Amino acid sequence: MTTDTYSGGLDGAVIAVAGAGGPAGRAVLQRLARAGGHVIAADADPERLAESVDAARYDAGGADITGEIVDLLDLEATEDWAGRIEKDQGRVDGLVHLVGGWRGSASFPETDLADWDVLHDLLIRTVQHTSLAFHDGLMRSAGGRYVLISAAGASTPTAGNAAYSAAKAAAEAWTLALGDSFSKLSGDQGPTAAATVLVIKALVHDELRAQRPNAKFTGFTDVHDLAEAIADIWNRSPTEVNGTRQWLTPRP
Protein backbone atom coordinates (compact mmCIF):
# COMPACT_ATOMS: atom_id res chain seq x y z
CA MET A 1 0.00 0.00 0.00
CA THR A 2 1.25 3.47 -0.86
CA THR A 3 1.40 5.50 2.31
CA ASP A 4 3.77 8.33 1.33
CA THR A 5 2.44 11.87 1.30
CA TYR A 6 1.31 13.04 -2.11
CA SER A 7 0.85 16.70 -3.05
CA GLY A 8 0.53 16.48 -6.84
CA GLY A 9 2.81 15.82 -9.78
CA LEU A 10 3.95 12.40 -10.95
CA ASP A 11 6.40 11.43 -8.21
CA GLY A 12 4.48 9.02 -6.01
CA ALA A 13 1.27 9.37 -8.03
CA VAL A 14 -0.99 6.31 -8.39
CA ILE A 15 -2.10 6.16 -12.01
CA ALA A 16 -4.34 3.67 -13.81
CA VAL A 17 -3.87 3.19 -17.55
CA ALA A 18 -6.78 1.68 -19.47
CA GLY A 19 -6.02 0.04 -22.82
CA ALA A 20 -2.34 -0.31 -21.93
CA GLY A 21 -1.42 -3.01 -24.47
CA GLY A 22 0.63 -2.17 -27.55
CA PRO A 23 3.32 0.42 -28.37
CA ALA A 24 1.44 3.44 -27.00
CA GLY A 25 0.68 1.66 -23.75
CA ARG A 26 4.28 0.60 -23.37
CA ALA A 27 5.55 4.16 -23.91
CA VAL A 28 3.05 5.65 -21.48
CA LEU A 29 3.66 3.06 -18.77
CA GLN A 30 7.42 3.58 -19.07
CA ARG A 31 7.20 7.39 -18.96
CA LEU A 32 4.88 7.51 -15.96
CA ALA A 33 6.88 4.95 -14.03
CA ARG A 34 10.21 6.65 -14.76
CA ALA A 35 8.77 9.82 -13.25
CA GLY A 36 8.06 7.97 -10.02
CA GLY A 37 4.48 6.94 -10.56
CA HIS A 38 2.88 3.75 -9.26
CA VAL A 39 1.29 2.53 -12.48
CA ILE A 40 -1.57 0.02 -12.71
CA ALA A 41 -2.20 -1.09 -16.29
CA ALA A 42 -5.32 -2.75 -17.70
CA ASP A 43 -6.20 -4.26 -21.05
CA ALA A 44 -8.69 -6.78 -22.39
CA ASP A 45 -5.97 -8.82 -24.12
CA PRO A 46 -3.83 -10.77 -21.61
CA GLU A 47 -0.96 -11.35 -24.03
CA ARG A 48 -0.72 -7.73 -25.17
CA LEU A 49 -0.96 -6.52 -21.60
CA ALA A 50 1.78 -8.85 -20.35
CA GLU A 51 4.08 -7.86 -23.20
CA SER A 52 3.49 -4.16 -22.61
CA VAL A 53 3.95 -4.34 -18.84
CA ASP A 54 7.06 -6.52 -19.04
CA ALA A 55 8.66 -4.35 -21.71
CA ALA A 56 7.87 -1.09 -19.92
CA ARG A 57 9.09 -2.47 -16.60
CA TYR A 58 12.35 -3.54 -18.24
CA ASP A 59 12.74 -0.23 -20.10
CA ALA A 60 12.12 1.71 -16.90
CA GLY A 61 14.63 -0.31 -14.88
CA GLY A 62 12.24 -2.52 -12.94
CA ALA A 63 9.83 0.30 -12.14
CA ASP A 64 6.55 -0.02 -10.24
CA ILE A 65 4.19 -1.26 -12.97
CA THR A 66 1.53 -3.93 -12.52
CA GLY A 67 -1.08 -5.28 -14.92
CA GLU A 68 -4.64 -6.51 -14.53
CA ILE A 69 -7.22 -7.85 -16.97
CA VAL A 70 -10.34 -5.72 -16.59
CA ASP A 71 -13.55 -5.82 -18.64
CA LEU A 72 -14.14 -2.11 -19.09
CA LEU A 73 -17.47 -2.85 -20.78
CA ASP A 74 -18.70 -4.05 -17.39
CA LEU A 75 -19.41 -1.04 -15.15
CA GLU A 76 -19.34 -3.10 -11.95
CA ALA A 77 -16.00 -4.66 -12.88
CA THR A 78 -14.59 -1.22 -13.68
CA GLU A 79 -15.85 0.16 -10.37
CA ASP A 80 -14.31 -2.80 -8.56
CA TRP A 81 -10.98 -2.08 -10.28
CA ALA A 82 -11.06 1.58 -9.25
CA GLY A 83 -12.03 0.63 -5.72
CA ARG A 84 -9.24 -1.94 -5.40
CA ILE A 85 -6.64 0.55 -6.55
CA GLU A 86 -7.71 3.13 -4.01
CA LYS A 87 -7.94 0.54 -1.24
CA ASP A 88 -4.59 -1.07 -2.00
CA GLN A 89 -2.65 2.11 -2.79
CA GLY A 90 -4.40 4.50 -0.44
CA ARG A 91 -5.58 6.75 -3.26
CA VAL A 92 -5.89 7.04 -7.06
CA ASP A 93 -4.41 10.06 -8.80
CA GLY A 94 -5.08 9.45 -12.45
CA LEU A 95 -6.78 7.49 -15.20
CA VAL A 96 -5.24 7.55 -18.68
CA HIS A 97 -7.68 6.26 -21.30
CA LEU A 98 -5.81 4.67 -24.21
CA VAL A 99 -8.54 2.29 -25.35
CA GLY A 100 -8.73 2.59 -29.13
CA GLY A 101 -10.10 1.02 -32.27
CA TRP A 102 -10.98 1.99 -35.80
CA ARG A 103 -13.60 0.99 -38.35
CA GLY A 104 -14.21 2.80 -41.62
CA SER A 105 -15.64 2.51 -45.13
CA ALA A 106 -14.78 3.53 -48.66
CA SER A 107 -17.66 6.00 -48.78
CA PHE A 108 -20.50 7.35 -46.64
CA PRO A 109 -23.22 5.18 -48.31
CA GLU A 110 -21.10 2.11 -47.66
CA THR A 111 -20.99 2.73 -43.90
CA ASP A 112 -21.73 -0.45 -41.98
CA LEU A 113 -23.73 0.36 -38.87
CA ALA A 114 -22.24 -2.72 -37.24
CA ASP A 115 -19.05 -0.65 -37.09
CA TRP A 116 -20.89 1.86 -34.94
CA ASP A 117 -21.83 -0.85 -32.46
CA VAL A 118 -18.18 -1.90 -32.12
CA LEU A 119 -16.87 1.64 -31.84
CA HIS A 120 -19.60 2.66 -29.43
CA ASP A 121 -18.36 0.04 -27.00
CA LEU A 122 -14.64 0.64 -27.52
CA LEU A 123 -14.57 4.42 -27.72
CA ILE A 124 -17.60 5.58 -25.74
CA ARG A 125 -18.75 2.93 -23.29
CA THR A 126 -15.26 2.42 -21.85
CA VAL A 127 -14.96 6.19 -21.32
CA GLN A 128 -18.31 6.26 -19.58
CA HIS A 129 -17.41 3.39 -17.28
CA THR A 130 -13.92 4.56 -16.36
CA SER A 131 -15.02 8.15 -15.77
CA LEU A 132 -17.91 7.10 -13.54
CA ALA A 133 -15.79 4.56 -11.67
CA PHE A 134 -12.84 6.89 -11.02
CA HIS A 135 -14.70 10.19 -10.58
CA ASP A 136 -14.89 10.23 -6.79
CA GLY A 137 -11.39 8.87 -6.27
CA LEU A 138 -9.89 11.53 -8.54
CA MET A 139 -11.80 14.20 -6.62
CA ARG A 140 -10.26 12.91 -3.39
CA SER A 141 -6.73 13.10 -4.84
CA ALA A 142 -4.38 16.06 -4.45
CA GLY A 143 -3.72 15.89 -8.19
CA GLY A 144 -6.46 13.85 -9.85
CA ARG A 145 -6.31 13.71 -13.65
CA TYR A 146 -8.45 11.97 -16.29
CA VAL A 147 -6.76 11.98 -19.72
CA LEU A 148 -8.54 10.92 -22.90
CA ILE A 149 -6.73 10.35 -26.20
CA SER A 150 -8.92 11.53 -29.06
CA ALA A 151 -8.53 12.14 -32.78
CA ALA A 152 -8.65 15.18 -35.03
CA GLY A 153 -11.40 13.41 -36.99
CA ALA A 154 -13.83 14.19 -34.17
CA SER A 155 -13.68 17.83 -35.28
CA THR A 156 -13.33 17.24 -39.02
CA PRO A 157 -15.23 14.03 -39.86
CA THR A 158 -14.78 12.55 -43.31
CA ALA A 159 -17.30 10.55 -45.34
CA GLY A 160 -15.69 7.18 -44.74
CA ASN A 161 -15.13 7.76 -41.02
CA ALA A 162 -18.62 8.70 -39.90
CA ALA A 163 -18.89 6.08 -37.15
CA TYR A 164 -15.34 6.58 -35.90
CA SER A 165 -15.53 10.38 -35.86
CA ALA A 166 -18.93 10.40 -34.19
CA ALA A 167 -17.74 8.01 -31.49
CA LYS A 168 -14.63 10.08 -30.81
CA ALA A 169 -16.72 13.26 -30.65
CA ALA A 170 -19.06 11.64 -28.14
CA ALA A 171 -16.12 10.49 -26.01
CA GLU A 172 -14.72 14.02 -26.03
CA ALA A 173 -18.06 15.49 -24.98
CA TRP A 174 -18.36 12.97 -22.15
CA THR A 175 -14.86 13.79 -20.91
CA LEU A 176 -15.51 17.53 -21.00
CA ALA A 177 -18.69 16.92 -19.00
CA LEU A 178 -16.53 15.10 -16.44
CA GLY A 179 -14.36 18.20 -16.28
CA ASP A 180 -17.43 20.34 -15.67
CA SER A 181 -18.34 18.07 -12.77
CA PHE A 182 -14.85 18.53 -11.30
CA SER A 183 -15.27 22.31 -11.54
CA LYS A 184 -18.74 22.44 -10.04
CA LEU A 185 -17.95 20.12 -7.15
CA SER A 186 -14.75 21.98 -6.28
CA GLY A 187 -16.50 25.26 -5.57
CA ASP A 188 -15.16 28.78 -5.82
CA GLN A 189 -11.50 27.80 -5.39
CA GLY A 190 -11.49 26.19 -8.84
CA PRO A 191 -11.10 22.55 -9.84
CA THR A 192 -8.88 20.30 -7.76
CA ALA A 193 -9.05 17.54 -10.40
CA ALA A 194 -8.90 17.83 -14.17
CA ALA A 195 -10.28 16.04 -17.22
CA THR A 196 -8.29 16.68 -20.39
CA VAL A 197 -8.56 15.59 -24.03
CA LEU A 198 -5.34 15.12 -26.01
CA VAL A 199 -6.05 15.30 -29.74
CA ILE A 200 -3.88 13.47 -32.27
CA LYS A 201 -4.20 12.68 -35.97
CA ALA A 202 -2.83 9.17 -35.52
CA LEU A 203 0.03 7.47 -33.69
CA VAL A 204 3.34 6.23 -35.04
CA HIS A 205 6.01 4.05 -33.45
CA ASP A 206 9.27 2.40 -34.42
CA GLU A 207 7.66 -0.88 -35.50
CA LEU A 208 5.30 0.96 -37.85
CA ARG A 209 8.16 2.97 -39.34
CA ALA A 210 10.06 -0.26 -39.97
CA GLN A 211 7.02 -1.76 -41.70
CA ARG A 212 6.53 1.32 -43.90
CA PRO A 213 9.99 2.81 -44.44
CA ASN A 214 8.86 5.15 -47.22
CA ALA A 215 5.89 6.63 -45.36
CA LYS A 216 6.10 10.23 -44.14
CA PHE A 217 3.51 9.98 -41.33
CA THR A 218 2.81 13.70 -41.67
CA GLY A 219 0.97 15.04 -38.63
CA PHE A 220 1.27 11.77 -36.74
CA THR A 221 2.29 11.77 -33.07
CA ASP A 222 5.09 9.48 -31.94
CA VAL A 223 4.02 7.32 -29.00
CA HIS A 224 6.88 8.71 -26.88
CA ASP A 225 5.73 12.27 -27.59
CA LEU A 226 2.24 11.22 -26.58
CA ALA A 227 3.61 9.79 -23.34
CA GLU A 228 5.45 13.05 -22.68
CA ALA A 229 2.28 15.08 -23.26
CA ILE A 230 0.34 12.83 -20.89
CA ALA A 231 2.99 13.17 -18.19
CA ASP A 232 2.95 16.96 -18.61
CA ILE A 233 -0.72 17.10 -17.62
CA TRP A 234 0.38 16.43 -14.02
CA ASN A 235 2.86 19.32 -14.21
CA ARG A 236 0.15 21.85 -15.02
CA SER A 237 -2.50 23.24 -12.73
CA PRO A 238 -5.99 21.71 -12.89
CA THR A 239 -7.40 25.14 -13.74
CA GLU A 240 -5.18 25.28 -16.82
CA VAL A 241 -6.02 21.86 -18.24
CA ASN A 242 -9.46 20.94 -16.93
CA GLY A 243 -12.16 20.79 -19.58
CA THR A 244 -9.73 21.48 -22.42
CA ARG A 245 -8.64 19.91 -25.68
CA GLN A 246 -4.87 19.92 -26.08
CA TRP A 247 -3.82 19.51 -29.73
CA LEU A 248 -0.73 17.40 -30.47
CA THR A 249 -1.19 17.73 -34.22
CA PRO A 250 -1.87 20.88 -36.27
CA ARG A 251 -5.46 21.99 -35.91
CA PRO A 252 -7.47 21.72 -39.13
Disulfide bonds with the S-S distance in Angstrom:
none
